[in-house]
Amino acid sequence: MEINILKVLNSVNPLSEQDCKDILKILKTRTLKKGEYWLEEGKVNYNVAFVEEGYLRRYYAKDGDEITEAFYFENDICVDLPSIIGKTKPLSNVIAMKRTLVTTFSYADFNKLCEKSMALEHLNRTLVEFSLLRFYNRTSSFIMKSPKERYDDLVKSKSPILQKVTQYHISSYLGIGPQHLSRLRSGK
């Protein structure tokens, strides 16, 4: 399983054999049961998770509701950079939506490797930039687009969200009620 993460990281930025060996030393594999938390609001977690199989959902709890912010599917990286960089407790939760296998590593351990390798430093910067873009695109879509436009974008993206996620969680992700999602799906 750990080889899969190396394939993905190498596709982002080519790594030397030594870089790969160093990364392998800091990796751990863990299976999360359905409903098990990878990250919990208020509980420190300075680790990164690479989803090998299954999927995770990030949500915020507000006034008894769960507001879905993101999904992480196979070959995706899940990390709470604001809490790691700011050395704060997370504000969100990340939960396994089914049995999920993750390869994890400490962000601090990875940064130590980056100090010794320009390729890893570049990889780290690229991954942080990707995370920032993902957040920016999601945020700007809520400011600039209607729910229908967000739904249409989701359909065009061919995201696994539409195949694997419940209607309730999709509607939360889009910032609408389940009934509104049903109307969008039916074209009404």
Residue pairs with C-beta under 8 A, 6 or more apart in sequence:
1 29
1 52
1 101
1 103
2 24
2 27
2 29
2 103
4 50
4 52
4 75
4 103
5 23
5 27
5 50
5 52
5 103
6 15
6 20
6 23
6 24
8 50
8 75
9 15
9 23
9 123
10 20
12 123
12 126
12 127
13 119
13 122
13 123
13 126
14 119
15 23
15 119
15 120
15 123
16 117
16 119
18 117
19 113
19 117
19 119
19 120
22 113
22 116
22 117
22 120
23 105
23 110
23 113
23 120
26 105
26 106
26 109
26 110
26 113
27 103
27 104
27 105
28 103
28 104
28 105
29 52
29 101
29 102
29 103
29 104
30 101
30 102
30 103
30 104
31 99
31 100
31 101
31 102
32 38
32 54
32 56
32 96
32 99
32 100
32 101
32 102
33 96
33 99
34 96
34 97
34 98
34 99
34 100
35 95
35 96
36 95
36 96
37 93
37 94
37 95
37 96
38 45
38 49
38 56
38 78
38 94
38 95
38 96
38 100
38 102
39 45
39 58
39 78
39 80
39 90
39 92
39 93
39 94
40 90
40 93
41 60
41 61
41 89
41 90
41 91
41 92
41 93
42 89
42 90
43 89
43 90
44 83
44 89
44 90
45 80
45 83
45 90
46 83
46 84
46 106
46 107
46 108
47 79
47 104
47 105
47 106
47 107
48 77
48 78
48 79
48 104
48 105
48 106
48 107
48 110
49 56
49 72
49 77
49 78
49 79
49 94
49 102
49 103
49 104
50 75
50 76
50 77
50 78
50 102
50 103
50 104
51 72
51 73
51 74
51 75
51 76
51 77
51 78
51 100
51 101
51 102
52 74
52 101
52 102
52 103
53 74
53 100
53 101
54 74
54 96
54 97
54 98
54 99
54 100
54 101
55 71
55 72
55 73
55 74
55 96
55 97
55 98
55 100
55 160
55 164
56 71
56 72
56 78
56 94
56 95
56 96
56 97
56 100
56 102
57 68
57 70
57 71
57 72
57 94
57 95
57 97
57 165
57 169
58 68
58 69
58 70
58 71
58 72
58 78
58 92
58 93
58 94
59 66
59 67
59 68
59 69
59 92
59 93
59 95
59 172
60 66
60 67
60 69
60 91
60 92
60 93
61 67
61 93
66 172
67 172
68 169
68 172
68 173
69 92
69 138
69 173
70 134
70 138
70 173
71 97
71 159
71 160
71 161
71 165
71 169
71 173
72 78
72 94
73 160
73 164
77 127
77 131
78 94
78 102
79 107
79 131
80 90
80 92
80 94
81 128
81 131
82 88
82 91
83 89
83 90
83 91
84 107
97 164
97 165
97 169
110 120
110 124
111 124
113 120
114 120
114 121
114 123
114 124
115 121
141 149
141 150
141 153
142 150
142 175
145 153
147 174
147 175
147 176
147 180
147 184
148 184
150 174
150 175
151 174
151 181
151 184
151 185
154 161
154 162
154 170
154 174
155 162
161 170
161 173
162 170
165 173
167 178
167 181
167 182
168 178
170 181
171 177
171 178
171 180
171 181
174 181
176 184
